[in-house]
Amino acid sequence: MKVKNYEFLLFDIDDTLLDFGAAEDNALETLFLTQKVTLDAKIKQNYLKFNRQLWRQYERGDLERENLFNNRFEIFFKKQFNKVVDGRALAKQYQDHLTDGHEKIKGAAELLASIDKTKYQLSIITNGIADMQYKRLAEAKLDQYFPQVFVSETTGYQKPAVEYFNYVFNRIDNFDPKKALIIGDSLTSDIQGGNNVNVDTVWYNPGNTKNKTSVKATYEIDDLLAINRII
């Protein structure tokens, strides 16, 4: 399966190394309870669909980061329940709850421990809030593997924008895009980003979801440890 001599491995965090879905479930349930709303399956589905739409707008550059994080709950509660809430306050509560979620994806710790650090340079590429992502990595004890962590909040750009990846590449010593591999779960963020800058990609797809988009990954895996067969 190994095709190239990769040297630079760029990992996404959420739902690639850390289980964002589990953290999100806990954070949302706690948050909605503070508003005396039971987060049943239908409401949760509606929120996740709404939230995905906002993230797609953010990835396309059509929505500012502050609007995404600070206004989404205000808009959702108004549309869903005709209920007026303090969007900024709920955003802060949600982020606090989310920061506590650092459950690792199966195989993540084993994979990172097995990679020869004398041959490969590992970096994190993630959209999100810097303090939260740093804390989650540290509490999961995965920060030790990543000398450099690039969070959209601090770069000023977000995946899949070319500007984001150029920012990253310019800050990795002796970086060669032909020897780089982007590893992530999102077709629209990680894989599209790699395509935008002509860097090979690994789509981590544990559910073996059918790709109904035009975005194509170089490799597709359903087990993180399969990365060792690629590199």
C-alpha positions in Angstrom: 0.0 0.0 0.0 2.9 2.3 0.6 3.5 4.5 -2.4 5.5 7.5 -1.3 8.2 8.4 1.2 6.1 10.7 3.4 7.8 12.8 6.0 5.1 15.3 7.2 1.9 14.0 8.7 -0.8 16.6 9.4 -3.6 15.4 11.6 -7.1 16.7 12.2 -8.3 16.5 15.9 -12.1 16.2 16.0 -13.4 12.7 15.1 -10.0 11.8 13.9 -7.9 11.7 17.1 -10.5 12.7 19.7 -14.1 11.7 19.8 -15.8 15.0 19.2 -19.2 13.3 18.8 -19.1 12.0 22.4 -18.0 15.3 23.7 -20.6 17.2 21.8 -23.4 14.9 23.0 -22.5 15.5 26.6 -22.1 19.2 26.2 -25.4 19.7 24.3 -27.4 17.6 26.8 -26.0 19.7 29.7 -26.5 23.0 27.9 -30.1 22.2 26.9 -31.0 21.2 30.4 -29.9 24.6 31.6 -32.7 26.0 29.4 -35.2 23.4 30.7 -35.3 21.7 27.3 -34.9 17.9 27.0 -32.6 17.1 24.1 -34.6 14.3 22.4 -33.5 12.6 19.2 -35.5 14.9 16.9 -34.3 18.1 18.5 -30.7 16.9 18.4 -31.0 15.9 14.8 -32.4 19.4 14.0 -29.5 21.1 15.8 -26.8 19.0 14.2 -28.2 19.6 10.8 -28.4 23.4 11.5 -24.9 23.4 12.9 -23.4 21.5 9.9 -24.9 24.1 7.6 -23.2 26.9 9.6 -19.9 25.1 9.5 -20.1 24.6 5.7 -20.7 28.4 5.4 -17.7 29.0 7.7 -15.5 26.7 5.6 -16.5 28.5 2.5 -15.7 31.8 4.0 -19.3 32.9 3.9 -19.7 33.2 7.7 -17.4 34.9 10.3 -16.0 32.8 13.1 -17.6 35.0 15.8 -21.0 34.7 14.2 -20.7 31.0 14.1 -19.8 30.5 17.7 -21.7 33.3 19.4 -25.0 33.3 17.5 -25.8 29.7 16.6 -27.7 28.9 19.9 -29.5 32.2 19.8 -30.7 31.5 16.3 -31.5 27.9 16.9 -33.6 28.4 20.1 -35.5 31.2 18.4 -36.3 29.1 15.3 -36.9 25.8 17.2 -38.7 27.0 20.3 -39.4 30.7 19.7 -37.3 31.2 22.8 -35.0 34.2 23.4 -31.6 33.2 24.9 -28.2 34.9 25.4 -26.3 33.4 22.5 -22.9 34.5 23.8 -23.5 33.2 27.3 -24.7 29.8 25.9 -21.7 29.7 23.6 -19.4 30.1 26.6 -21.2 27.4 28.6 -21.1 25.0 25.7 -17.4 25.6 25.1 -16.7 25.0 28.7 -18.5 21.7 28.7 -17.0 20.7 25.3 -13.5 21.3 26.6 -13.9 18.6 29.1 -14.4 16.0 26.3 -11.1 14.3 25.4 -12.1 10.7 24.8 -9.7 9.3 22.2 -10.7 7.6 19.0 -9.9 3.9 18.9 -6.3 3.4 17.8 -5.3 7.0 18.1 -2.9 6.6 21.0 -1.4 3.4 19.6 -0.9 4.9 16.2 0.9 8.1 17.5 3.1 6.0 19.8 4.1 3.7 17.0 5.2 6.4 14.5 9.0 6.9 14.3 9.5 10.6 15.3 12.9 10.5 13.7 11.4 9.9 10.3 8.2 11.8 10.5 7.2 15.3 11.6 3.7 15.4 13.1 1.5 18.5 13.2 -2.1 19.3 14.1 -4.4 21.1 11.7 -7.8 22.0 13.2 -10.6 24.4 12.9 -11.9 25.6 16.2 -11.0 27.4 19.4 -7.4 27.4 20.4 -7.6 27.1 24.2 -10.2 24.3 23.9 -8.2 22.3 21.4 -4.9 22.7 23.3 -6.6 21.6 26.6 -8.3 18.6 25.0 -5.1 17.4 23.4 -3.2 17.8 26.7 -5.8 16.0 28.8 -5.8 13.2 26.3 -2.0 13.1 26.6 -1.6 13.4 22.9 0.0 16.8 22.9 3.4 15.2 23.4 3.4 14.0 19.8 2.8 17.3 18.2 5.5 20.0 18.2 3.2 22.3 16.2 -0.5 22.8 16.5 -2.3 25.0 14.0 -5.8 26.2 15.1 -7.9 28.3 12.7 -8.7 30.8 15.5 -5.0 31.8 15.7 -4.1 31.4 12.0 -6.8 33.8 10.9 -7.9 31.2 8.2 -9.7 27.9 8.3 -9.7 24.6 6.5 -10.2 24.1 3.5 -8.9 27.5 2.5 -5.6 27.6 0.6 -4.5 30.5 2.9 -4.9 28.3 5.9 -2.6 25.6 4.5 -0.1 28.1 3.1 0.1 29.5 6.7 0.8 26.0 8.0 3.3 25.0 5.4 5.3 28.2 5.8 5.8 27.5 9.5 7.0 23.9 9.2 10.7 23.6 8.8 11.9 22.3 5.4 8.3 21.4 4.4 7.8 19.6 1.1 4.1 19.3 0.0 5.1 16.3 -2.1 6.1 14.4 1.1 3.1 15.5 3.1 0.0 13.6 4.1 -3.2 15.2 5.5 -5.3 12.9 7.7 -8.8 13.7 8.7 -12.5 12.7 8.8 -14.0 15.6 6.9 -14.4 15.5 3.2 -15.3 19.2 3.0 -12.6 20.4 5.3 -9.6 18.0 5.4 -9.8 16.2 2.1 -11.0 19.3 0.1 -8.2 21.2 1.8 -5.6 18.7 0.6 -7.0 18.8 -2.9 -6.9 22.6 -2.9 -3.1 22.5 -2.2 -2.2 19.3 -4.1 -1.3 17.4 -1.0 -2.1 13.7 -0.5 -4.9 12.9 1.9 -6.2 10.1 4.0 -10.0 10.1 4.7 -10.7 8.4 8.0 -14.1 6.9 7.5 -14.8 4.5 10.3 -18.5 4.1 9.4 -17.6 3.3 5.8 -20.0 6.1 4.7 -20.5 6.3 1.0 -18.8 9.4 -0.5 -21.6 11.1 -2.5 -19.4 14.2 -3.2 -17.0 15.1 -5.9 -14.2 15.3 -3.3 -11.7 12.4 -3.6 -9.1 11.3 -1.1 -5.8 9.6 -2.0 -6.5 6.9 0.6 -9.5 5.8 2.6 -9.3 3.9 5.8 -11.8 2.8 8.5 -9.1 2.0 11.1 -6.5 4.6 12.2 -3.8 1.9 12.6 -4.0 1.4 8.8 -2.0 4.6 8.4 1.1 2.6 9.3 0.6 0.7 6.0 0.4 3.9 4.1 3.5 5.6 5.5 
